[in-house]
Amino acid sequence: MLLAVLSFNACSGDDDSEMPIDSYLKGKWHSYKAVVSAQNQSVELDVTKTNQYSQFYYEAVFKDNNKVDMSYYNVDNNSLSRWTTETDSYSVNGDVVTVYDSTSAIDLMYSPKEKNMYMRIAGNVDRIGWTTVFIYFRK
């Protein structure tokens, strides 16, 4: 009987490092890096509110009642114009958080293992041409 007790190993499929988005989402998130891909090249950029890549800096404060305060720099003619905050709504479907403003919606993909989210933006950035930007967020 002692052998059976000593040789028993409990195992679990649950990994404490993988937290579901529903229990982790509320609070302040901010972007910390951007991966810019253009013309078959990619570059990873550190992003802060005050560095040269601040056009990729966002803050999102997720609240109760599916409300989120989104803050970012408005960019006019490829230069920063002003810091803007707007209250939007959001929904959660699995590991996808969709933020809705008055005219559009954007998906943030959550990684439970990394405890971060990213969003994808495509378009013309800084006169480079067609560019894809992945912006990564963390709490």
TIPA-243740 format. One record per residue: x, y, z of N, C-alpha, C in turn. Coordinates in steps of 0.02 Angstrom, whole numbers, plus 50000, padded with zeros to 5 digits. Layout:
// TIPA-243740
REC    nu    nv    nw   cau   cav   caw    cu    cv    cw
REC     X     Y     Z     X     Y     Z     X     Y     Z
...
//
This chain:
// TIPA-243740
REC    nu    nv    nw   cau   cav   caw    cu    cv    cw
REC 50041 49940 50000 50000 50000 50000 50043 50063 50000
REC 50097 50063 50038 50143 50120 50040 50173 50133 49971
REC 50188 50080 49934 50216 50087 49867 50166 50122 49821
REC 50103 50105 49827 50051 50137 49785 50045 50211 49801
REC 50049 50230 49864 50043 50301 49883 50105 50340 49860
REC 50164 50312 49868 50225 50347 49849 50235 50351 49773
REC 50206 50305 49735 50217 50306 49663 50162 50342 49625
REC 50112 50367 49660 50057 50402 49627 50079 50472 49609
REC 50071 50490 49546 50087 50558 49522 50022 50588 49495
REC 50005 50645 49522 49947 50681 49495 49970 50721 49436
REC 49930 50721 49384 49946 50762 49327 49884 50800 49307
REC 49896 50855 49277 49841 50898 49258 49855 50928 49190
REC 49804 50936 49151 49812 50969 49086 49812 51045 49094
REC 49796 51069 49154 49793 51141 49164 49863 51167 49177
REC 49879 51222 49143 49943 51256 49153 49928 51323 49185
REC 49952 51334 49246 49937 51396 49281 49960 51458 49243
REC 50009 51451 49198 50033 51509 49160 49986 51528 49104
REC 49938 51486 49088 49891 51502 49034 49825 51525 49063
REC 49818 51590 49070 49759 51619 49101 49708 51638 49047
REC 49645 51616 49054 49594 51634 49004 49582 51709 49003
REC 49565 51734 48944 49557 51806 48935 49501 51834 48979
REC 49448 51796 48990 49392 51821 49030 49413 51842 49100
REC 49460 51806 49130 49481 51822 49198 49541 51869 49200
REC 49569 51887 49143 49630 51927 49142 49621 51995 49106
REC 49568 52003 49069 49561 52060 49024 49555 52128 49059
REC 49514 52133 49110 49500 52199 49140 49563 52231 49167
REC 49568 52297 49155 49626 52335 49177 49659 52369 49118
REC 49718 52397 49131 49753 52437 49080 49803 52396 49041
REC 49798 52398 48976 49844 52366 48929 49879 52422 48890
REC 49939 52409 48867 49974 52458 48825 50016 52421 48773
REC 50026 52454 48716 50068 52423 48665 50141 52431 48685
REC 50182 52381 48669 50252 52383 48687 50298 52365 48629
REC 50270 52336 48576 50311 52324 48516 50266 52322 48455
REC 50297 52335 48399 50263 52330 48334 50309 52292 48287
REC 50279 52249 48248 50316 52213 48196 50289 52239 48129
REC 50333 52274 48092 50314 52306 48030 50342 52265 47973
REC 50299 52245 47926 50320 52205 47868 50302 52244 47805
REC 50353 52254 47763 50343 52288 47698 50396 52264 47650
REC 50377 52256 47588 50424 52239 47535 50467 52179 47555
REC 50435 52125 47579 50468 52062 47597 50520 52070 47652
REC 50514 52120 47694 50558 52129 47751 50516 52143 47813
REC 50541 52122 47871 50506 52135 47934 50556 52165 47984
REC 50530 52210 48024 50571 52240 48076 50529 52245 48140
REC 50560 52229 48197 50526 52234 48261 50547 52299 48294
REC 50498 52337 48318 50510 52403 48347 50487 52404 48419
REC 50528 52431 48464 50505 52445 48532 50461 52506 48530
REC 50405 52503 48563 50355 52557 48559 50344 52586 48629
REC 50348 52651 48634 50329 52687 48694 50290 52749 48674
REC 50261 52782 48723 50222 52842 48709 50266 52900 48686
REC 50330 52898 48703 50373 52956 48688 50429 52942 48639
REC 50437 52881 48613 50492 52870 48566 50471 52883 48494
REC 50517 52872 48448 50503 52889 48378 50448 52846 48347
REC 50430 52791 48379 50377 52748 48352 50312 52756 48391
REC 50302 52814 48420 50243 52824 48462 50177 52823 48422
REC 50181 52826 48355 50119 52818 48316 50090 52748 48323
REC 50130 52700 48349 50106 52633 48361 50089 52621 48435
REC 50090 52673 48475 50076 52665 48547 50001 52674 48560
REC 49972 52626 48595 49902 52627 48614 49896 52609 48688
REC 49845 52635 48720 49826 52613 48786 49752 52593 48783
REC 49736 52538 48817 49667 52515 48820 49651 52497 48892
REC 49599 52528 48919 49577 52512 48987 49510 52477 48980
REC 49510 52411 48992 49450 52371 48988 49413 52374 49054
REC 49347 52390 49049 49306 52402 49109 49246 52355 49109
REC 49205 52362 49162 49142 52325 49166 49095 52348 49112
REC 49042 52311 49102 48989 52328 49053 49015 52332 48982
REC 49068 52294 48967 49096 52290 48899 49115 52358 48871
REC 49144 52401 48913 49169 52466 48892 49245 52466 48895
REC 49276 52502 48849 49348 52508 48847 49366 52580 48828
REC 49413 52609 48865 49440 52675 48847 49502 52663 48805
REC 49500 52682 48741 49556 52675 48695 49590 52743 48687
REC 49656 52744 48697 49695 52805 48690 49750 52793 48639
REC 49763 52843 48597 49813 52837 48544 49828 52906 48516
REC 49881 52910 48477 49896 52973 48442 49860 52973 48375
REC 49826 53028 48360 49800 53039 48293 49859 53054 48249
REC 49859 53027 48188 49914 53039 48142 49885 53074 48081
REC 49908 53136 48068 49887 53174 48010 49948 53186 47966
REC 49942 53169 47902 49997 53178 47855 50063 53151 47883
REC 50059 53091 47912 50118 53055 47938 50153 53091 47996
REC 50118 53134 48031 50146 53164 48092 50093 53161 48147
REC 50117 53156 48209 50072 53150 48265 50038 53217 48278
REC 49972 53215 48289 49937 53278 48300 49916 53288 48372
REC 49883 53238 48402 49861 53246 48471 49844 53178 48501
REC 49850 53173 48567 49831 53113 48604 49756 53112 48610
REC 49724 53058 48592 49652 53052 48590 49629 52993 48633
REC 49576 53003 48672 49546 52949 48710 49472 52946 48692
REC 49448 52886 48677 49377 52877 48662 49353 52815 48700
REC 49290 52817 48719 49259 52759 48752 49223 52719 48700
REC 49242 52656 48694 49213 52611 48645 49183 52552 48681
REC 49153 52507 48644 49128 52445 48672 49171 52387 48647
REC 49166 52330 48681 49203 52270 48659 49163 52208 48673
REC 49181 52154 48639 49153 52088 48652 49210 52038 48652
REC 49198 51981 48684 49248 51928 48688 49217 51865 48658
REC 49254 51833 48613 49233 51770 48584 49295 51724 48583
REC 49299 51679 48631 49358 51637 48637 49418 51679 48657
REC 49470 51678 48616 49530 51718 48629 49533 51780 48585
REC 49476 51802 48559 49473 51862 48517 49433 51915 48553
REC 49463 51974 48562 49429 52031 48591 49417 52080 48533
REC 49355 52095 48519 49338 52141 48466 49318 52208 48496
REC 49352 52261 48475 49338 52329 48498 49300 52364 48443
REC 49243 52395 48461 49199 52429 48414 49201 52504 48427
REC 49220 52544 48377 49212 52616 48384 49151 52635 48342
REC 49141 52699 48330 49080 52720 48296 49077 52700 48223
REC 49134 52684 48192 49134 52670 48121 49162 52601 48102
REC 49198 52568 48148 49230 52506 48128 49241 52461 48189
REC 49272 52404 48176 49289 52356 48229 49359 52329 48215
REC 49396 52314 48269 49462 52285 48262 49469 52228 48311
REC 49499 52174 48288 49509 52115 48330 49577 52116 48363
REC 49578 52100 48427 49641 52090 48464 49643 52015 48481
REC 49695 51983 48459 49704 51911 48470 49743 51900 48534
REC 49714 51863 48581 49744 51851 48646 49783 51785 48646
REC 49843 51786 48675 49884 51726 48683 49885 51710 48758
REC 49849 51658 48780 49847 51641 48851 49916 51625 48879
REC 49957 51591 48841 50023 51572 48866 50068 51633 48875
REC 50068 51679 48828 50110 51739 48831 50078 51795 48872
REC 50012 51789 48885 49974 51841 48919 49981 51909 48884
REC 49977 51907 48818 49978 51969 48780 49926 51965 48725
REC 49915 52021 48691 49868 52024 48635 49903 52060 48578
REC 49879 52048 48517 49904 52086 48461 49847 52104 48414
REC 49856 52159 48377 49809 52177 48325 49848 52187 48261
REC 49814 52177 48206 49845 52183 48140 49815 52243 48104
REC 49859 52284 48076 49838 52342 48037 49873 52337 47970
REC 49838 52350 47916 49869 52349 47850 49852 52415 47815
REC 49901 52440 47778 49890 52502 47741 49954 52536 47724
REC 49950 52599 47706 50008 52639 47686 50036 52673 47749
REC 50097 52657 47767 50128 52685 47827 50191 52722 47808
REC 50195 52785 47829 50255 52826 47819 50282 52822 47748
REC 50239 52824 47699 50257 52824 47628 50299 52764 47607
REC 50296 52709 47645 50333 52648 47628 50295 52610 47575
REC 50231 52618 47572 50189 52578 47528 50146 52532 47570
REC 50122 52479 47539 50078 52433 47574 50117 52398 47629
REC 50092 52405 47689 50128 52381 47748 50079 52345 47794
REC 50103 52293 47827 50065 52259 47879 50101 52271 47945
REC 50063 52292 47995 50091 52306 48061 50053 52264 48112
REC 50090 52226 48152 50063 52190 48209 50083 52229 48271
REC 50034 52252 48310 50047 52290 48371 50031 52246 48430
REC 50080 52237 48475 50073 52192 48532 50059 52231 48596
REC 50013 52205 48637 49991 52236 48699 50007 52190 48758
REC 50019 52220 48815 50024 52183 48878 49998 52227 48934
REC 49984 52195 48992 49961 52232 49050 50020 52262 49086
//
